[in-house]
Amino acid sequence: MLSVLSTLALVPVAALVGAPPASADTSQFRGVNWVVPGDNFVRGLLVLDGLAQSDSYATVRAKADAIYNGFESQLGANTVRLPVNTHTVGSSWWNAYRGTIDAATARGFKVILAYWEDAAASSGRITNTAAFTSMWNTVTAQ
């Protein structure tokens, strides 16, 4: 009985040892983060470095084009990660903020939209499920 239990206990180890290592070709992603000065965990609008809350869509798009040009020429970037939160997507600022996304996709960049808790949330918990769902519904619809 002890021999059978010992053998069964080693079966998962033997399976793992014989498995090929996991791998993925990620060379097509050369990315950067574009962030809010200080921290993306804010209880309010996400106004990325170099932007102003008073910027229009056209202004955001022009600033984003210049920033992406620098990312691309100086860093070889082709991917950008941008923060989103319920305060930004649920506001009039969202209409201008979308210029960051549109400028990136227009130049062929991959865009990763990353949810950031507002400062009211903690430990990765969503504090307002309705606002969270509404945010993603808006993002995916556009």
Secondary structure, DSSP 4 states (H G I P E B T S, - for coil): -HHHHHHHHHHHHHHHHHSPPP----TT--EEE---SS-S--SS----TT--TT--HHHHHHHHHHHHHHHHHHH---EEEEEE-HHHHTSTHHHHHHHHHHHHHHTT-EEEEEE---TT--TT--S-HHHHHHHHHHHHH-
